[in-house]
Amino acid sequence: MTCFALCDVNNMYVSCERVFQPRLNGQPVVTLSSNDGVAVARSNEAKALGVKMAQPFFEIRHLEREAGLIAMSANFELYTDMSRRMVSIARKFAPRCQQYSVDEVFLSYDGADPSAVGPYSTFTDLGHALRSRMLRWIGLPSSVGFASTKTLAKLANHIAKSADRGLGGYPRHLAQVCDFNALSARELEALFAATPVNDVWGIGRKISAKLNEAGISTVSDLVHADSATLRKRFNVVVEKTVRELRGISCLDIEDVPAAKQQIMVSRSFGSAVPDLPSLVSAVSEFASRATEKARAQGSAAGAVTVFVMTSPFRAQDRQHSPSTTLQLVRPTNDTTQIVTTAVRGLREIYRSGHRYAKCGVMLIDLRPQELSQGELDLFGGGDELEPPAHREPARDRTRLMTAMDALNRRFGRGSVTLASSGLGTERGSWATRQERKSPAYTNSWEEIPVVRA
Amino acid sequence: MPIDDESNGPRPLRRRQRNSDDEGLLDTHALAAGFGAAIDEASTAGISLDELLISNPVSTFMMRCQGDALRRAGLVSGDVLIVDRSITSQAGQVVIAVVDGELVVRLLAREGGALALASDAGIEHRGDEGFEIWGVVTASIRKMPT
């Protein structure tokens, strides 16, 4: 029998900030993304003040004065580094390991015997050992859930986390680490009956509203519902989820292939020397193909590199091989944004009078697209807890782009621009607003923490 | 600092990453140098400071010392401190501690039966004054005037 575990850092972004600024412990803290516009992570104290996920900052700003709320700009360099450390630690606790998002790692075990991976008599012991190493080595608090399927492991994790916060009326002994396989059928049934269906991974708000209408309000109701009826009334996602809840594993650990670290698309032009408009269209095409690849592997890019180069084999030509890297306002795999950014970079580096022989686009700073989930959710109305196999690809506005380009060709460049991208013509207006960002403690010698002696 | 799964022993130098996935072949490190510049891939391995100074990269963080209250322990303002959180702290070590929500570097001392934080001036915080150990300083790096 396969056993799955989900290890999940509690309030990841805020917890990372607290490692380097211990004065934030016990304080209501949120981190902001999207030009400091939206709260994307909340400490338990901030949740207790009623701050919602993806809530606009202007709606909660008054809490700074009234309740001592501390709002910080998201520091993705820091979170990404801490996330890598988290995965390295988790790897030592299981034969197989898959990073699911910036703060979640799935582990899987072949048998029911945890002593195969270390000196642990039960998976609960193993979970506590993992949790305490995570806390000790990198300062991050986490929760661990074990079960026979990924969906159940995610639910066990949710219960471990809720029990730790004293929520949901769950038994205290399940706090921090919860192993469904160690519970009796009766205990498990009691947990299911106490858990609303929208706490289940893959059951979003819309589906859970429909389920509620059909009289299915708890996990227990869902597990005991008639499969054929569910299949008729709901989609295949719900059916798969229910099978997973019944202990039939449908999502394997290797469902999602390892993501690439960067994606490159480039081309040489041969003898034909392109002018700026042809370079613009080449770069647009490369950027949109690179973005498709990013979406295919479930990644979002944090930055885009564009380069053009003259041919080193034509010694008689003046050589000019510049490149530039532009940060995206937030990690994205939206074609429109990436194409716009790449073309902007091209215009910056292009100098007329050179015989460019090659150009290319590279997406870098790739991260799981869940990282910007809160925001995608805000704009796309998608469900927050969709498993990877079920998730719909992010919106692809390639056709919109094509139509726009056609209009611009006909009526002159700049006739139609993207209101949604919020672009001015100046580089300055493109810069991300992150006024409250903490230093890159682990990524820059200039910004490492300073300690008083 | 690269993060590696193997926390012990020498690690092979990572090869520069090539992305041969697509039509083009690009050395990502050439980006910084401009595309005309050819970069020699076969650089010699040499010896590594990481190998000497960092035994557990996953739990190791860098900090900068500010102030001269630990000169007798060998620290000078501006030193880079290598801090390993995986090491169990004991008296006699230089540690990073949390005092009043702030990270400070101190000498961990034993006073009576209890641990205490000390500087050159003597004992500053006793165990019952509520401090927490953040990590153990395993090395200090100082640049010399050149």
Chai-1 contact restraints between the chains, C-beta under 6 A:
chainA,res_idxA,chainB,res_idxB,connection_type,confidence,min_distance_angstrom,max_distance_angstrom,comment,restraint_id
A,P22,B,V98,contact,1.0,0.0,6.0,A-B,restraint_1
A,P22,B,G101,contact,1.0,0.0,6.0,A-B,restraint_2
A,R23,B,G101,contact,1.0,0.0,6.0,A-B,restraint_3
A,R84,B,I3,contact,1.0,0.0,6.0,A-B,restraint_4
A,R85,B,I3,contact,1.0,0.0,6.0,A-B,restraint_5
A,R85,B,V58,contact,1.0,0.0,6.0,A-B,restraint_6
A,S88,B,I3,contact,1.0,0.0,6.0,A-B,restraint_7
A,S88,B,D5,contact,1.0,0.0,6.0,A-B,restraint_8
A,S88,B,V58,contact,1.0,0.0,6.0,A-B,restraint_9
A,R91,B,D5,contact,1.0,0.0,6.0,A-B,restraint_10
A,W137,B,S59,contact,1.0,0.0,6.0,A-B,restraint_11
A,W137,B,R85,contact,1.0,0.0,6.0,A-B,restraint_12
A,W137,B,S86,contact,1.0,0.0,6.0,A-B,restraint_13
A,M264,B,N19,contact,1.0,0.0,6.0,A-B,restraint_14
A,M264,B,D22,contact,1.0,0.0,6.0,A-B,restraint_15
A,M264,B,L26,contact,1.0,0.0,6.0,A-B,restraint_16
A,V265,B,D22,contact,1.0,0.0,6.0,A-B,restraint_17
A,S266,B,G24,contact,1.0,0.0,6.0,A-B,restraint_18
A,R267,B,E23,contact,1.0,0.0,6.0,A-B,restraint_19
A,F307,B,F35,contact,1.0,0.0,6.0,A-B,restraint_20
A,M309,B,F35,contact,1.0,0.0,6.0,A-B,restraint_21
A,P312,B,G36,contact,1.0,0.0,6.0,A-B,restraint_22
A,Q319,B,G36,contact,1.0,0.0,6.0,A-B,restraint_23
A,S321,B,G34,contact,1.0,0.0,6.0,A-B,restraint_24
A,S321,B,F35,contact,1.0,0.0,6.0,A-B,restraint_25
A,S321,B,G36,contact,1.0,0.0,6.0,A-B,restraint_26
A,S323,B,L31,contact,1.0,0.0,6.0,A-B,restraint_27
A,G360,B,G24,contact,1.0,0.0,6.0,A-B,restraint_28
A,I448,B,M62,contact,1.0,0.0,6.0,A-B,restraint_29
A,I448,B,M63,contact,1.0,0.0,6.0,A-B,restraint_30
A,I448,B,R64,contact,1.0,0.0,6.0,A-B,restraint_31
A,P449,B,M63,contact,1.0,0.0,6.0,A-B,restraint_32
A,P449,B,L103,contact,1.0,0.0,6.0,A-B,restraint_33
A,V450,B,R64,contact,1.0,0.0,6.0,A-B,restraint_34
A,V450,B,Q66,contact,1.0,0.0,6.0,A-B,restraint_35
A,V451,B,M63,contact,1.0,0.0,6.0,A-B,restraint_36
A,V451,B,I96,contact,1.0,0.0,6.0,A-B,restraint_37
A,V451,B,L103,contact,1.0,0.0,6.0,A-B,restraint_38
A,V451,B,V104,contact,1.0,0.0,6.0,A-B,restraint_39
A,V451,B,V105,contact,1.0,0.0,6.0,A-B,restraint_40
A,R452,B,Q66,contact,1.0,0.0,6.0,A-B,restraint_41
A,R452,B,G67,contact,1.0,0.0,6.0,A-B,restraint_42
A,R452,B,V104,contact,1.0,0.0,6.0,A-B,restraint_43
A,A453,B,C65,contact,1.0,0.0,6.0,A-B,restraint_44
A,A453,B,G67,contact,1.0,0.0,6.0,A-B,restraint_45
A,A453,B,A69,contact,1.0,0.0,6.0,A-B,restraint_46
A,A453,B,L70,contact,1.0,0.0,6.0,A-B,restraint_47
A,A453,B,L75,contact,1.0,0.0,6.0,A-B,restraint_48
A,A453,B,V105,contact,1.0,0.0,6.0,A-B,restraint_49
